[in-house]
Amino acid sequence: MNVFLSYSREDEPYARRLQEDLRERGIDVSSDMSLLPGARWPTALRRMIDDADVVVLITSKSSAESEWIDHEVAAAVSRVARDQSVRLIPVLLDQRAKLSPLLSHYQYIGPEMAKDPEYVANLVQKSIGEPVAPPDLNLEREILETERAYLALQSR
């Protein structure tokens, strides 16, 4: 199994701990921490996301303000759309973190549980062993239509 880890620069100490905890469980982890000098990192990160079986998105106040995190979230959601077996796991580090609307349909690990990277690594490992349920396209369409109607009301 290969996990791609997305995080903002301010959350790097947490990301490093989580990466170590995942590797201790025998899980391969890729992130920008493994890029060598001179690498074309937008291309390299996209390849890592495309090769991942699981994408863990560490979300915080700082990541919510990062344009590059937005690119990684979009790439991860696109990856899941192409391959339904890929699991996407948002990890919210704090209550002030805004979850990207693209992630609103994914169960996340909340701030209380996320305090302990080892616990998060256990949850990620556990989720790897569970099959991903295929989406119910009729239900997904209904949810999107409801969200569009809600957003239309909010913009008035």
C-alpha distance (Angstrom), angle and dihedral (degrees) to the residues before:
residue distance angle dihedral
M1 . . .
N2 3.76 . .
V3 3.80 123.2 .
F4 3.78 123.3 -164.4
L5 3.79 113.2 -152.0
S6 3.82 118.8 -152.2
Y7 3.81 119.1 -169.6
S8 3.80 142.0 144.9
R9 3.78 120.4 -105.1
E10 3.84 91.0 -108.6
D11 3.82 89.4 58.2
E12 3.81 95.3 50.3
P13 3.84 95.8 110.9
Y14 3.82 89.6 56.1
A15 3.82 91.4 44.0
R16 3.82 91.1 51.5
R17 3.82 91.3 52.3
L18 3.79 92.0 47.8
Q19 3.80 90.6 47.5
E20 3.81 90.7 52.3
D21 3.81 91.9 47.6
L22 3.82 91.4 50.3
R23 3.80 92.6 47.8
E24 3.81 90.6 50.1
R25 3.82 85.5 60.8
G26 3.81 91.1 54.2
I27 3.80 94.4 -103.4
D28 3.81 118.5 141.3
V29 3.80 111.0 -128.4
S30 3.78 127.7 -165.3
S31 3.79 128.2 -173.2
D32 3.77 139.7 136.0
M33 3.83 86.8 -76.2
S34 3.81 87.8 78.8
L35 3.82 96.3 52.5
L36 3.78 116.4 114.5
P37 3.80 123.1 -138.6
G38 3.78 111.2 -81.3
A39 3.80 94.8 27.5
R40 3.79 115.7 139.2
W41 3.76 91.9 -121.9
P42 3.84 101.7 -167.3
T43 3.81 88.9 57.3
A44 3.81 93.4 39.8
L45 3.82 92.8 50.0
R46 3.79 91.7 48.6
R47 3.80 90.2 51.9
M48 3.81 90.5 49.8
I49 3.80 90.3 51.7
D50 3.81 91.3 47.0
D51 3.83 90.4 50.9
A52 3.82 94.7 47.0
D53 3.79 124.7 106.6
V54 3.81 89.5 -165.6
V55 3.80 129.5 26.5
V56 3.81 115.9 -157.5
L57 3.79 112.6 -163.8
I58 3.80 113.1 -163.1
T59 3.79 105.2 -153.1
S60 3.79 125.4 -164.9
K61 3.79 139.5 143.8
S62 3.81 89.1 -84.6
S63 3.81 94.4 48.2
A64 3.81 90.2 50.0
E65 3.81 87.0 61.7
S66 3.81 95.3 47.2
E67 3.79 119.0 103.1
W68 3.82 90.9 -162.7
I69 3.78 91.7 55.1
D70 3.81 87.1 54.1
H71 3.82 88.2 56.1
E72 3.80 91.4 49.6
V73 3.82 91.9 48.0
A74 3.81 90.8 50.4
A75 3.81 91.0 47.8
A76 3.82 90.9 48.8
V77 3.81 93.5 49.3
S78 3.81 89.3 47.3
R79 3.81 89.6 50.6
V80 3.81 91.4 52.2
A81 3.81 90.2 48.1
R82 3.82 89.6 55.3
D83 3.80 95.3 43.3
Q84 3.79 118.0 30.0
S85 3.82 91.5 -166.7
V86 3.81 91.6 68.7
R87 3.80 114.0 99.2
L88 3.81 121.5 -144.4
I89 3.81 116.5 -159.4
P90 3.82 120.9 -174.4
V91 3.83 114.9 -158.4
L92 3.82 114.1 -160.5
L93 3.79 111.5 -154.2
D94 3.79 96.8 -173.7
Q95 3.79 140.5 14.6
R96 3.81 91.2 -115.5
A97 3.78 90.8 61.5
K98 3.76 111.4 111.5
L99 3.74 112.4 -141.9
S100 3.79 111.4 -135.5
P101 3.81 111.6 -109.5
L102 3.82 86.2 -123.0
L103 3.82 87.8 66.1
S104 3.79 97.5 46.6
H105 3.82 92.5 105.5
Y106 3.80 95.9 53.6
Q107 3.78 125.7 88.5
Y108 3.78 107.5 -119.2
I109 3.78 135.9 -158.5
G110 3.80 105.7 -114.1
P111 3.80 129.8 -136.0
E112 3.81 96.2 -96.0
M113 3.81 93.3 54.9
A114 3.81 92.5 37.1
K115 3.81 92.1 61.6
D116 3.79 88.3 84.5
P117 3.84 113.7 55.7
E118 3.81 89.8 -166.2
Y119 3.81 90.4 57.9
V120 3.82 89.9 48.0
A121 3.82 89.5 50.7
N122 3.83 88.7 53.0
L123 3.82 90.8 51.4
V124 3.81 92.0 47.8
Q125 3.81 90.8 49.0
K126 3.80 91.0 48.3
S127 3.81 92.3 49.2
I128 3.80 91.0 50.9
G129 3.79 89.4 64.1
E130 3.79 94.2 51.6
P131 3.81 120.6 85.0
V132 3.79 116.0 -115.5
A133 3.79 110.7 -118.1
P134 3.81 113.0 -127.2
P135 3.79 113.4 -114.8
D136 3.77 121.4 -101.0
L137 3.81 98.5 -126.5
N138 3.81 94.2 -161.3
L139 3.80 90.6 52.5
E140 3.82 91.8 44.8
R141 3.81 90.1 51.9
E142 3.81 91.0 49.4
I143 3.81 91.3 49.7
L144 3.82 91.6 50.2
E145 3.80 92.1 49.0
T146 3.81 90.5 50.3
E147 3.81 91.3 48.8
R148 3.82 91.6 49.1
A149 3.80 90.9 51.0
Y150 3.80 90.3 48.6
L151 3.82 92.2 49.5
A152 3.81 90.6 48.1
L153 3.82 89.6 54.4
Q154 3.80 91.3 47.7
S155 3.81 92.9 52.6
R156 3.80 93.5 56.4
